[in-house]
């Protein structure tokens, strides 16, 4: 906690707002892929690369951040990334060609990698130790809320004011988060840490981390090989209109919010079971969408299931990280963000290539195969940790 005797709850809520805007900005193209592609005269697969490039720059930022920020006050860094978020959204909204859009999305990737790498470590300094779980829940609440409303709201706004207008709506909200953090965030000078606690790559000398990160990588590749191209699937295969699309995405987000709450209650005793089961059920959902996607009713139910599991999974993996690396908050957060963003980049890029080359069903099939691999790797991680810690406290199933 900071030197102040009072917890900085207002700063925590301001960070939650910033997290919500970041997630909304990152995945806004998912609900606007078709109009973006039509306006720019490119394919949906090429438009999906706007997500891939933000993931790539988030990956670079998260890997390099802890080694370059040095003695910079963490408050200044958070304000810098929040201001850059507003600039990136404005650049995308006002761009006249694909190159400028990719530049704006690259800036967004820098914001994502920087903010999320520091977020958990900063929150842990804003409140007393016994209030950290509540503060982290508030921070992740912004994430869950964005996943609930960003896609349907983006689709709705895109139909009214166009995809550029939808992107520009990010700007005033980002500026509001900047102002709120400016007034509420206390000074956060860096804390002295052992070199191994600040080196992202040294964390990979721990075998459980290697297995866990492979599981995370496969999970998010599989998720975004499908999720990035969900709108084209719903329009081409299911045949939905803009109104139905918005409703479908809202259902997916709402079920994701429910999934986050349900999984949060089960994590204490069922962490590894959840890590294994989540990608397995998402694999089944992807296969069912291929078979039943022409049915609107079946698609509604399957999209709800996908939202339930996909949104809840990151909560489980961040909980796993906090238990595995309690002594390396910033470096551990940077590594997790790097792996997730690498996975988003690979998932969006490979899914787009398969979509353009072989069709939408093939990209969904690819997602299913990778998600099954993620479930298998999570199971291997579980058994490895159980064997290693058998003499201490066994992992709960």
QUIKABEL-V663178 format. One record per run of one state. SS is the DSSP state (@ for helix, = for strand, . for the rest). FROM is the first residue (numbers start at 0). LEN is the number of residues. If there is no record, write none. Layout:
# QUIKABEL-V663178
ss from len
SS FROM LEN
SS FROM LEN
This chain:
# QUIKABEL-V663178
ss from len
. 0 8
@ 8 32
. 40 3
@ 43 4
. 47 1
@ 48 20
. 68 5
@ 73 21
. 94 3
@ 97 29
. 126 2
@ 128 56
. 184 10
@ 194 4
. 198 2
@ 200 5
. 205 1
@ 206 21
. 227 2
@ 229 9
. 238 3
@ 241 51
. 292 3
@ 295 29
. 324 4
@ 328 30
. 358 1
@ 359 29
. 388 9
